[in-house]
Amino acid sequence: MTEEANNSKETHNEGETATTPTAPETPPVLKILIDKPSDFRFHAAYMTYSDAFDKATSPETKLKLNESITALSSEQIDYETFYRQISQYRVEFNPEHFSGHGRPFIETQRKKDWRKREERASRNKRHGR
């Protein structure tokens, strides 16, 4: 082989080992700490954001949550828009609370009906029925 062919072969081999493709590590998404406890509405929104952020696992979700709370703090969006934006992430973590399924059914009655039922139950209990 000629010297030129030998050099090109060596550089080709060196290039393969030096440029092994590796997946770039993405830094973890950090929670934004901009809570304002003196502002009740913002504090409640921040607590909602914080809860959703803590339960989120994907970096994309965390980025979206960070964008929403940042926009709210800089008054680019209102509270209604903020809650609409993060509601989908809250449903992912607690679907039975937000979807309406599995909600407890609360039966109401008048006080007069309740008294009648209690009197009947106590009378039956007293007479061993």
C-alpha angles and dihedrals in degrees: 000000000000123000092249093054090046092053093047090050091051094048090047091054093045091050092055094055095042097049101048104154114241128181109254111240113237114218115244116265110248127214115252112239105208102124117155107198092182091062105067097195093049092043090054090048091048092050089052090049092047093051092049091045093052092051095045118100105181121077091223091060092048091050091051090050091049091050091051096050091044091052090048094050092050089047094241089129133027127238094262091056091046093054091044090053096049097037092088090057092047091052090054091060101038109020097161091059098048104031098060093235116125093019112157116253112230114203116203130198140178120266090240091056091047092052092050091051093047092049091050091048093049092046091051090047092049093051095042099248 
